[in-house]
């Protein structure tokens, strides 16, 4: 695993074994939107290692947690927009 004193969104993608260029991140977010009720770590596209990483750092509430929260928000954007439109 990568160790870095200054986690970032790009490094989170690298840590998860995903492409980390801005275009790759944008594509991943656009193509992996989650339903409002679905937890980030329960998404079907994570493998066990990725899921364990997400859960462990959220539980630890460490420096990665902020970026995992950001990923969670980004992957729920369509659900939030749909809820706002129906309100």
The 8 nearest C-alpha neighbors of each residue, nearest first, counted from 0:
[[1, 2, 14, 15, 13, 16, 3, 52],
 [0, 2, 14, 3, 13, 10, 11, 15],
 [3, 1, 0, 4, 6, 14, 5, 10],
 [2, 4, 5, 6, 1, 10, 7, 0],
 [3, 5, 6, 2, 62, 7, 63, 1],
 [4, 6, 3, 7, 62, 10, 63, 2],
 [7, 5, 10, 3, 63, 4, 62, 11],
 [6, 8, 10, 9, 11, 5, 66, 63],
 [7, 9, 11, 10, 66, 12, 6, 70],
 [10, 8, 19, 12, 11, 7, 13, 20],
 [11, 9, 13, 7, 12, 8, 14, 6],
 [12, 10, 14, 8, 9, 13, 7, 15],
 [11, 13, 17, 15, 9, 10, 14, 19],
 [14, 12, 10, 16, 15, 17, 11, 19],
 [13, 15, 11, 16, 12, 10, 1, 0],
 [14, 16, 12, 13, 17, 49, 11, 52],
 [17, 15, 13, 14, 12, 18, 49, 11],
 [18, 16, 12, 13, 15, 19, 14, 24],
 [19, 17, 23, 20, 12, 13, 16, 24],
 [18, 20, 9, 12, 24, 13, 23, 17],
 [19, 21, 23, 22, 18, 24, 9, 25],
 [20, 22, 24, 23, 25, 19, 9, 26],
 [21, 23, 25, 20, 24, 26, 19, 27],
 [24, 22, 26, 20, 25, 21, 18, 19],
 [23, 25, 27, 21, 26, 22, 19, 20],
 [24, 26, 22, 28, 23, 27, 21, 29],
 [27, 25, 23, 29, 24, 28, 30, 22],
 [28, 26, 24, 30, 25, 29, 31, 23],
 [27, 29, 25, 31, 26, 30, 74, 24],
 [30, 28, 26, 27, 31, 25, 32, 74],
 [29, 31, 27, 28, 32, 26, 25, 74],
 [32, 30, 28, 29, 27, 33, 74, 44],
 [31, 33, 74, 75, 30, 29, 28, 77],
 [34, 32, 75, 74, 37, 35, 31, 78],
 [33, 35, 37, 36, 78, 75, 32, 77],
 [34, 36, 78, 37, 75, 33, 79, 38],
 [35, 37, 34, 38, 33, 78, 75, 39],
 [38, 36, 34, 35, 33, 39, 41, 42],
 [39, 37, 41, 40, 36, 42, 71, 33],
 [38, 40, 41, 42, 71, 37, 33, 74],
 [39, 41, 50, 38, 42, 53, 54, 45],
 [42, 40, 38, 39, 43, 37, 50, 45],
 [41, 43, 44, 40, 39, 45, 38, 37],
 [44, 42, 45, 41, 46, 40, 39, 50],
 [43, 45, 42, 46, 31, 41, 49, 50],
 [46, 44, 49, 43, 50, 42, 47, 40],
 [45, 47, 49, 48, 50, 44, 43, 51],
 [46, 48, 50, 49, 51, 45, 52, 40],
 [49, 47, 51, 50, 46, 52, 45, 15],
 [48, 50, 52, 46, 51, 47, 15, 45],
 [49, 51, 47, 53, 40, 52, 48, 45],
 [52, 50, 48, 54, 49, 53, 55, 47],
 [51, 53, 49, 55, 50, 54, 48, 56],
 [54, 52, 50, 51, 56, 55, 57, 49],
 [55, 53, 57, 51, 52, 56, 58, 50],
 [54, 56, 58, 52, 57, 53, 51, 59],
 [57, 55, 59, 58, 54, 53, 64, 60],
 [56, 58, 60, 64, 54, 59, 55, 53],
 [59, 57, 55, 60, 56, 54, 61, 64],
 [58, 60, 56, 61, 57, 55, 64, 54],
 [61, 59, 57, 64, 58, 56, 62, 63],
 [60, 62, 59, 64, 63, 56, 57, 65],
 [61, 63, 64, 65, 6, 60, 5, 66],
 [64, 62, 66, 61, 65, 6, 56, 67],
 [65, 63, 67, 57, 60, 66, 61, 62],
 [66, 64, 68, 67, 63, 62, 69, 61],
 [67, 65, 69, 68, 63, 64, 8, 70],
 [66, 68, 64, 70, 69, 65, 71, 63],
 [69, 67, 71, 65, 66, 70, 64, 72],
 [68, 70, 66, 72, 67, 71, 73, 65],
 [71, 69, 67, 73, 68, 72, 74, 66],
 [70, 72, 68, 74, 69, 73, 39, 67],
 [73, 71, 69, 75, 70, 74, 68, 76],
 [72, 74, 70, 76, 75, 71, 69, 28],
 [73, 75, 32, 71, 72, 76, 28, 33],
 [74, 76, 72, 78, 33, 73, 77, 32],
 [77, 75, 79, 73, 78, 74, 80, 72],
 [76, 78, 80, 79, 75, 81, 32, 74],
 [79, 77, 81, 35, 75, 80, 76, 34],
 [78, 80, 82, 76, 81, 77, 83, 75],
 [79, 81, 77, 83, 78, 82, 84, 76],
 [82, 80, 78, 84, 79, 83, 77, 85],
 [81, 83, 79, 85, 84, 80, 78, 86],
 [84, 82, 80, 86, 81, 85, 79, 78],
 [85, 83, 81, 82, 86, 80, 79, 78],
 [84, 86, 82, 83, 81, 80, 79, 78],
 [85, 83, 84, 82, 81, 80, 79, 78]]
